[in-house]
Amino acid sequence: MFKKLDKMLERYERLNELVSDPEVISKMDEWKKYTKELADMSETVEKYSEYKKISEEKTVLEKDIVSEQDKEMKDLMKDEISSCEDKLQKIRDELRMLLLPKDPDDDKNVIMEIRAGAGGEEASLFAYELYKMYVKYAEKKRWKTEEIDNNSTELGGVKEVVFSISGKAAYSKLKFESGVHRVQRVPETESQGRVHTSTATVAVLPEATDVEISIDEKDLRVDTLRSSGAGGQHINKTESCIRLTHIPTGIVVLCQDERSQTKNREKAMKVLKSRLYEYYQSQADKEYSENRRSQVGTGDRSERIRTYNFPQGRITDHRIGLTLYSIDNFMMGDLDEMIEALEIADRENRLAAGADDE
C-alpha cells in the first residue's frame, strides 16, 4: 500500500508542476485532464501526508523516551506514542478505503428504464410510483430529469418508462437500484382486501459519451412510426415516433416523447449509446472472476433486490438485509439512508476482497 502511496505522491507533485506550466495551460484539454487527475488524488495525498507527519512524531517520541529519566514525563510520552498508534491505525484504514479503485462511471449521468413485471395493472401502477420516487429523489439532489419514452396505461400506470437523470455523481448514487423491485399491498382494484404481490424491473445505465461509443450508420436501421399511448392530442396523428435498431447486437430503442422526429431521434440515440455501453461492459465483465465483483450487485435485472410492503410500512433490501419502516417518506424520494447503506456495504466488500488478494 505504501509503495502505491509513494508513487501517487510523486505523481501529485509532478501534476502540480504540469498545471502551472504555461505550455500545458495553452492546451486546454490537456490542462483539464491534469487538473481532474490532481483533484481526484488530492484527498488521498493529504491523508497520506497526515500519516507521515504523525509517523514522524511517533518516531521522535520513541527515540526520546529511551533517554528520558523523569518517570512522569516518560508516562506522558508513552501516552503520546499510544495516541499516535491509534491515529495511524485509523488513517491506514481510511487510506485503504481511498485507494479502492473508483468506478469510472461514478461521475456520469444516468439513463433509467423502469418496466412493469408480474402483476398486471398493479405492476404498471407500481412502476409509475417507482418512476415518481426517483424523480423526487433527483429533485432533492437538485438534479435534472428528462423523460425519453413513456408507454402509459389507461389507469395511470406505465408498462415502461425511460428517462435520464443529469447531476453530479448521479450514477454513483443510483447504480445499486438495478434489479427487480417487489411490492406487496392491497391494490385499489381489489374488492376483497387481499394483499397482492407485483414486480417492476429497474435498469440504471451510465450515460455514454460520443468518445466511448461510436455507432456506424450502416449498423443502424431507423424506422419512423406513429406515436401510440394512453391518449393525448398528438397520439397517432403524425409519424414522429423513432425506432432505432442496432443491427450487430439487435438492441432496439423506441422514442415517442417529443413531437419532433429530430428530437426523438436525439433522445433515442442517447439511450442506444448507453445500452450499447452497458452491453460491451457486461461482455468485458465476463473476463473477471465472480469473487472479484461487489457482492452488492449493480446490474442483474433478474435479481430481486427489494421488497416494498405497504401493509407493514416497510422496505427491505435483500442484498444487505436492511429494513426501513418509513415507506411513505421513501416513496417521496427519501432514499439517502438506503443508498448510503448500500455504498458502505459495497466498500466493505471491496475492502475484504482486497485484503484477500494481499
Contacts in CASP RR format, 6 or more apart in sequence:
PFRMAT RR
TARGET T0000
AUTHOR 0000-0000-0000
METHOD contacts of the structure
MODEL  1
MFKKLDKMLERYERLNELVSDPEVISKMDEWKKYTKELADMSETVEKYSE
YKKISEEKTVLEKDIVSEQDKEMKDLMKDEISSCEDKLQKIRDELRMLLL
PKDPDDDKNVIMEIRAGAGGEEASLFAYELYKMYVKYAEKKRWKTEEIDN
NSTELGGVKEVVFSISGKAAYSKLKFESGVHRVQRVPETESQGRVHTSTA
TVAVLPEATDVEISIDEKDLRVDTLRSSGAGGQHINKTESCIRLTHIPTG
IVVLCQDERSQTKNREKAMKVLKSRLYEYYQSQADKEYSENRRSQVGTGD
RSERIRTYNFPQGRITDHRIGLTLYSIDNFMMGDLDEMIEALEIADRENR
LAAGADDE
1 92 0 8 1.000
1 95 0 8 1.000
1 96 0 8 1.000
1 99 0 8 1.000
4 99 0 8 1.000
5 44 0 8 1.000
5 48 0 8 1.000
5 95 0 8 1.000
5 99 0 8 1.000
8 41 0 8 1.000
8 44 0 8 1.000
8 45 0 8 1.000
8 48 0 8 1.000
9 45 0 8 1.000
9 48 0 8 1.000
9 49 0 8 1.000
11 41 0 8 1.000
12 38 0 8 1.000
12 41 0 8 1.000
12 42 0 8 1.000
12 45 0 8 1.000
15 34 0 8 1.000
15 37 0 8 1.000
15 38 0 8 1.000
15 41 0 8 1.000
16 38 0 8 1.000
18 24 0 8 1.000
18 34 0 8 1.000
19 25 0 8 1.000
19 31 0 8 1.000
19 34 0 8 1.000
19 35 0 8 1.000
19 38 0 8 1.000
24 30 0 8 1.000
24 31 0 8 1.000
24 34 0 8 1.000
25 31 0 8 1.000
40 102 0 8 1.000
43 98 0 8 1.000
44 95 0 8 1.000
44 98 0 8 1.000
44 99 0 8 1.000
47 91 0 8 1.000
47 94 0 8 1.000
47 95 0 8 1.000
47 98 0 8 1.000
48 95 0 8 1.000
50 91 0 8 1.000
51 88 0 8 1.000
51 91 0 8 1.000
51 92 0 8 1.000
51 95 0 8 1.000
54 84 0 8 1.000
54 87 0 8 1.000
54 88 0 8 1.000
54 91 0 8 1.000
55 84 0 8 1.000
55 88 0 8 1.000
57 80 0 8 1.000
57 84 0 8 1.000
58 81 0 8 1.000
58 84 0 8 1.000
58 85 0 8 1.000
58 88 0 8 1.000
61 77 0 8 1.000
61 80 0 8 1.000
61 81 0 8 1.000
61 84 0 8 1.000
62 81 0 8 1.000
64 77 0 8 1.000
65 74 0 8 1.000
65 77 0 8 1.000
65 78 0 8 1.000
65 81 0 8 1.000
68 74 0 8 1.000
68 77 0 8 1.000
96 351 0 8 1.000
97 347 0 8 1.000
97 351 0 8 1.000
100 347 0 8 1.000
100 350 0 8 1.000
100 351 0 8 1.000
101 350 0 8 1.000
103 171 0 8 1.000
103 172 0 8 1.000
103 175 0 8 1.000
105 171 0 8 1.000
105 175 0 8 1.000
105 206 0 8 1.000
106 169 0 8 1.000
106 171 0 8 1.000
106 172 0 8 1.000
106 175 0 8 1.000
107 168 0 8 1.000
107 169 0 8 1.000
107 171 0 8 1.000
107 172 0 8 1.000
108 170 0 8 1.000
108 171 0 8 1.000
108 206 0 8 1.000
108 207 0 8 1.000
109 164 0 8 1.000
109 165 0 8 1.000
109 166 0 8 1.000
109 167 0 8 1.000
109 170 0 8 1.000
109 171 0 8 1.000
109 206 0 8 1.000
109 207 0 8 1.000
110 164 0 8 1.000
110 165 0 8 1.000
110 170 0 8 1.000
110 171 0 8 1.000
110 174 0 8 1.000
110 175 0 8 1.000
110 204 0 8 1.000
110 205 0 8 1.000
110 206 0 8 1.000
110 207 0 8 1.000
111 148 0 8 1.000
111 162 0 8 1.000
111 163 0 8 1.000
111 164 0 8 1.000
111 204 0 8 1.000
111 205 0 8 1.000
111 206 0 8 1.000
111 207 0 8 1.000
111 270 0 8 1.000
111 271 0 8 1.000
111 274 0 8 1.000
111 275 0 8 1.000
112 134 0 8 1.000
112 162 0 8 1.000
112 163 0 8 1.000
112 164 0 8 1.000
112 165 0 8 1.000
112 174 0 8 1.000
112 177 0 8 1.000
112 202 0 8 1.000
112 203 0 8 1.000
112 204 0 8 1.000
112 205 0 8 1.000
113 160 0 8 1.000
113 161 0 8 1.000
113 162 0 8 1.000
113 202 0 8 1.000
113 203 0 8 1.000
113 205 0 8 1.000
114 127 0 8 1.000
114 130 0 8 1.000
114 131 0 8 1.000
114 134 0 8 1.000
114 158 0 8 1.000
114 160 0 8 1.000
114 161 0 8 1.000
114 162 0 8 1.000
114 200 0 8 1.000
114 201 0 8 1.000
114 202 0 8 1.000
114 203 0 8 1.000
115 127 0 8 1.000
115 159 0 8 1.000
115 160 0 8 1.000
115 200 0 8 1.000
115 201 0 8 1.000
116 123 0 8 1.000
116 124 0 8 1.000
116 126 0 8 1.000
116 127 0 8 1.000
116 157 0 8 1.000
116 158 0 8 1.000
116 159 0 8 1.000
116 160 0 8 1.000
116 198 0 8 1.000
116 200 0 8 1.000
117 123 0 8 1.000
117 127 0 8 1.000
117 198 0 8 1.000
117 199 0 8 1.000
117 200 0 8 1.000
117 201 0 8 1.000
118 197 0 8 1.000
118 198 0 8 1.000
118 199 0 8 1.000
119 196 0 8 1.000
119 197 0 8 1.000
119 198 0 8 1.000
119 199 0 8 1.000
120 198 0 8 1.000
121 153 0 8 1.000
121 155 0 8 1.000
121 157 0 8 1.000
121 187 0 8 1.000
121 189 0 8 1.000
122 183 0 8 1.000
122 187 0 8 1.000
122 189 0 8 1.000
122 196 0 8 1.000
122 198 0 8 1.000
123 198 0 8 1.000
123 199 0 8 1.000
123 200 0 8 1.000
124 153 0 8 1.000
124 155 0 8 1.000
124 156 0 8 1.000
124 157 0 8 1.000
124 158 0 8 1.000
124 159 0 8 1.000
125 155 0 8 1.000
125 156 0 8 1.000
125 157 0 8 1.000
125 187 0 8 1.000
125 188 0 8 1.000
126 181 0 8 1.000
126 183 0 8 1.000
126 198 0 8 1.000
126 199 0 8 1.000
126 200 0 8 1.000
126 308 0 8 1.000
127 157 0 8 1.000
127 158 0 8 1.000
127 159 0 8 1.000
127 160 0 8 1.000
127 161 0 8 1.000
127 200 0 8 1.000
128 152 0 8 1.000
128 156 0 8 1.000
128 157 0 8 1.000
128 158 0 8 1.000
128 161 0 8 1.000
129 331 0 8 1.000
130 181 0 8 1.000
130 200 0 8 1.000
130 202 0 8 1.000
131 158 0 8 1.000
131 161 0 8 1.000
131 163 0 8 1.000
132 331 0 8 1.000
133 330 0 8 1.000
133 331 0 8 1.000
133 332 0 8 1.000
133 333 0 8 1.000
133 335 0 8 1.000
134 145 0 8 1.000
134 165 0 8 1.000
134 174 0 8 1.000
134 177 0 8 1.000
134 333 0 8 1.000
135 145 0 8 1.000
135 163 0 8 1.000
136 332 0 8 1.000
136 333 0 8 1.000
137 333 0 8 1.000
137 334 0 8 1.000
137 335 0 8 1.000
138 144 0 8 1.000
138 145 0 8 1.000
138 165 0 8 1.000
138 170 0 8 1.000
139 145 0 8 1.000
140 333 0 8 1.000
140 334 0 8 1.000
141 167 0 8 1.000
141 170 0 8 1.000
141 173 0 8 1.000
142 167 0 8 1.000
143 165 0 8 1.000
143 166 0 8 1.000
143 167 0 8 1.000
143 168 0 8 1.000
143 170 0 8 1.000
144 165 0 8 1.000
144 166 0 8 1.000
144 167 0 8 1.000
145 163 0 8 1.000
145 164 0 8 1.000
145 165 0 8 1.000
145 166 0 8 1.000
146 163 0 8 1.000
146 164 0 8 1.000
146 166 0 8 1.000
146 267 0 8 1.000
147 161 0 8 1.000
147 162 0 8 1.000
147 163 0 8 1.000
147 257 0 8 1.000
148 162 0 8 1.000
148 163 0 8 1.000
148 164 0 8 1.000
148 255 0 8 1.000
148 257 0 8 1.000
148 267 0 8 1.000
148 268 0 8 1.000
148 270 0 8 1.000
148 271 0 8 1.000
149 160 0 8 1.000
149 161 0 8 1.000
149 162 0 8 1.000
149 254 0 8 1.000
149 255 0 8 1.000
149 256 0 8 1.000
149 257 0 8 1.000
149 267 0 8 1.000
149 271 0 8 1.000
150 158 0 8 1.000
150 160 0 8 1.000
150 161 0 8 1.000
150 162 0 8 1.000
150 257 0 8 1.000
151 158 0 8 1.000
151 159 0 8 1.000
151 160 0 8 1.000
151 161 0 8 1.000
151 229 0 8 1.000
152 158 0 8 1.000
152 159 0 8 1.000
152 161 0 8 1.000
152 229 0 8 1.000
152 230 0 8 1.000
153 159 0 8 1.000
153 230 0 8 1.000
154 230 0 8 1.000
156 230 0 8 1.000
162 255 0 8 1.000
162 271 0 8 1.000
164 207 0 8 1.000
164 270 0 8 1.000
165 174 0 8 1.000
166 207 0 8 1.000
171 204 0 8 1.000
171 206 0 8 1.000
171 207 0 8 1.000
172 343 0 8 1.000
173 339 0 8 1.000
174 204 0 8 1.000
174 339 0 8 1.000
175 204 0 8 1.000
175 206 0 8 1.000
175 298 0 8 1.000
175 299 0 8 1.000
176 296 0 8 1.000
176 297 0 8 1.000
176 298 0 8 1.000
176 305 0 8 1.000
176 319 0 8 1.000
176 339 0 8 1.000
176 342 0 8 1.000
176 343 0 8 1.000
176 346 0 8 1.000
177 202 0 8 1.000
177 204 0 8 1.000
177 305 0 8 1.000
178 202 0 8 1.000
178 203 0 8 1.000
178 204 0 8 1.000
178 297 0 8 1.000
178 298 0 8 1.000
178 299 0 8 1.000
178 300 0 8 1.000
178 301 0 8 1.000
178 305 0 8 1.000
179 201 0 8 1.000
179 202 0 8 1.000
179 203 0 8 1.000
179 299 0 8 1.000
179 300 0 8 1.000
179 301 0 8 1.000
179 302 0 8 1.000
179 303 0 8 1.000
179 304 0 8 1.000
179 305 0 8 1.000
180 199 0 8 1.000
180 200 0 8 1.000
180 201 0 8 1.000
180 301 0 8 1.000
180 302 0 8 1.000
180 303 0 8 1.000
180 304 0 8 1.000
180 305 0 8 1.000
181 199 0 8 1.000
181 200 0 8 1.000
181 201 0 8 1.000
181 202 0 8 1.000
181 305 0 8 1.000
181 306 0 8 1.000
181 307 0 8 1.000
181 308 0 8 1.000
182 197 0 8 1.000
182 198 0 8 1.000
182 199 0 8 1.000
182 304 0 8 1.000
182 306 0 8 1.000
182 307 0 8 1.000
182 308 0 8 1.000
183 197 0 8 1.000
183 198 0 8 1.000
183 199 0 8 1.000
183 200 0 8 1.000
183 307 0 8 1.000
183 308 0 8 1.000
183 310 0 8 1.000
184 195 0 8 1.000
184 196 0 8 1.000
184 197 0 8 1.000
184 307 0 8 1.000
184 308 0 8 1.000
184 309 0 8 1.000
184 310 0 8 1.000
184 311 0 8 1.000
185 195 0 8 1.000
185 196 0 8 1.000
185 308 0 8 1.000
185 309 0 8 1.000
185 310 0 8 1.000
185 311 0 8 1.000
186 193 0 8 1.000
186 194 0 8 1.000
186 195 0 8 1.000
186 196 0 8 1.000
186 310 0 8 1.000
186 311 0 8 1.000
187 196 0 8 1.000
187 198 0 8 1.000
190 196 0 8 1.000
195 311 0 8 1.000
199 304 0 8 1.000
201 301 0 8 1.000
202 301 0 8 1.000
203 278 0 8 1.000
203 299 0 8 1.000
203 301 0 8 1.000
204 298 0 8 1.000
204 299 0 8 1.000
205 274 0 8 1.000
205 275 0 8 1.000
205 277 0 8 1.000
205 278 0 8 1.000
206 274 0 8 1.000
206 277 0 8 1.000
206 278 0 8 1.000
207 270 0 8 1.000
207 273 0 8 1.000
207 274 0 8 1.000
208 273 0 8 1.000
208 274 0 8 1.000
208 276 0 8 1.000
208 277 0 8 1.000
209 273 0 8 1.000
210 273 0 8 1.000
212 273 0 8 1.000
212 277 0 8 1.000
213 273 0 8 1.000
213 276 0 8 1.000
213 277 0 8 1.000
213 280 0 8 1.000
215 246 0 8 1.000
215 269 0 8 1.000
215 272 0 8 1.000
215 273 0 8 1.000
215 276 0 8 1.000
219 246 0 8 1.000
219 247 0 8 1.000
219 248 0 8 1.000
220 244 0 8 1.000
220 245 0 8 1.000
220 246 0 8 1.000
220 247 0 8 1.000
221 244 0 8 1.000
221 245 0 8 1.000
221 247 0 8 1.000
222 242 0 8 1.000
222 243 0 8 1.000
222 244 0 8 1.000
222 245 0 8 1.000
222 265 0 8 1.000
223 242 0 8 1.000
223 243 0 8 1.000
223 245 0 8 1.000
224 239 0 8 1.000
224 240 0 8 1.000
224 241 0 8 1.000
224 242 0 8 1.000
224 243 0 8 1.000
224 261 0 8 1.000
225 239 0 8 1.000
225 241 0 8 1.000
225 242 0 8 1.000
225 243 0 8 1.000
225 254 0 8 1.000
225 256 0 8 1.000
226 236 0 8 1.000
226 237 0 8 1.000
226 238 0 8 1.000
226 239 0 8 1.000
226 240 0 8 1.000
226 241 0 8 1.000
227 234 0 8 1.000
227 235 0 8 1.000
227 236 0 8 1.000
227 237 0 8 1.000
227 238 0 8 1.000
227 240 0 8 1.000
227 241 0 8 1.000
227 256 0 8 1.000
228 235 0 8 1.000
228 236 0 8 1.000
228 241 0 8 1.000
228 256 0 8 1.000
229 235 0 8 1.000
234 240 0 8 1.000
234 259 0 8 1.000
238 259 0 8 1.000
239 261 0 8 1.000
240 256 0 8 1.000
240 258 0 8 1.000
240 259 0 8 1.000
240 260 0 8 1.000
240 261 0 8 1.000
240 264 0 8 1.000
241 254 0 8 1.000
241 255 0 8 1.000
241 256 0 8 1.000
241 264 0 8 1.000
242 254 0 8 1.000
242 255 0 8 1.000
242 256 0 8 1.000
242 261 0 8 1.000
242 264 0 8 1.000
242 265 0 8 1.000
242 268 0 8 1.000
243 252 0 8 1.000
243 253 0 8 1.000
243 254 0 8 1.000
243 268 0 8 1.000
244 252 0 8 1.000
244 253 0 8 1.000
244 254 0 8 1.000
244 255 0 8 1.000
244 265 0 8 1.000
244 268 0 8 1.000
244 269 0 8 1.000
244 272 0 8 1.000
245 251 0 8 1.000
245 252 0 8 1.000
246 252 0 8 1.000
246 272 0 8 1.000
246 276 0 8 1.000
249 276 0 8 1.000
249 279 0 8 1.000
251 272 0 8 1.000
251 275 0 8 1.000
251 276 0 8 1.000
251 279 0 8 1.000
253 268 0 8 1.000
253 271 0 8 1.000
253 272 0 8 1.000
253 275 0 8 1.000
254 268 0 8 1.000
255 264 0 8 1.000
255 265 0 8 1.000
255 267 0 8 1.000
255 268 0 8 1.000
255 271 0 8 1.000
256 264 0 8 1.000
257 264 0 8 1.000
257 267 0 8 1.000
258 264 0 8 1.000
258 267 0 8 1.000
285 293 0 8 1.000
291 353 0 8 1.000
292 353 0 8 1.000
294 346 0 8 1.000
294 349 0 8 1.000
294 350 0 8 1.000
295 319 0 8 1.000
295 345 0 8 1.000
295 349 0 8 1.000
296 319 0 8 1.000
296 320 0 8 1.000
296 342 0 8 1.000
296 345 0 8 1.000
296 346 0 8 1.000
296 349 0 8 1.000
297 303 0 8 1.000
297 319 0 8 1.000
304 318 0 8 1.000
305 317 0 8 1.000
305 318 0 8 1.000
305 319 0 8 1.000
306 315 0 8 1.000
306 316 0 8 1.000
306 317 0 8 1.000
306 318 0 8 1.000
307 315 0 8 1.000
307 316 0 8 1.000
307 318 0 8 1.000
308 315 0 8 1.000
308 327 0 8 1.000
308 330 0 8 1.000
308 331 0 8 1.000
309 315 0 8 1.000
309 316 0 8 1.000
309 327 0 8 1.000
310 327 0 8 1.000
312 325 0 8 1.000
313 325 0 8 1.000
313 326 0 8 1.000
313 327 0 8 1.000
313 328 0 8 1.000
314 323 0 8 1.000
314 324 0 8 1.000
314 325 0 8 1.000
314 327 0 8 1.000
315 323 0 8 1.000
315 324 0 8 1.000
315 326 0 8 1.000
315 327 0 8 1.000
315 330 0 8 1.000
315 338 0 8 1.000
316 322 0 8 1.000
316 323 0 8 1.000
316 324 0 8 1.000
317 323 0 8 1.000
317 338 0 8 1.000
317 341 0 8 1.000
317 342 0 8 1.000
319 342 0 8 1.000
319 345 0 8 1.000
320 341 0 8 1.000
320 342 0 8 1.000
320 345 0 8 1.000
322 338 0 8 1.000
322 341 0 8 1.000
324 330 0 8 1.000
324 337 0 8 1.000
324 338 0 8 1.000
326 334 0 8 1.000
330 338 0 8 1.000
END
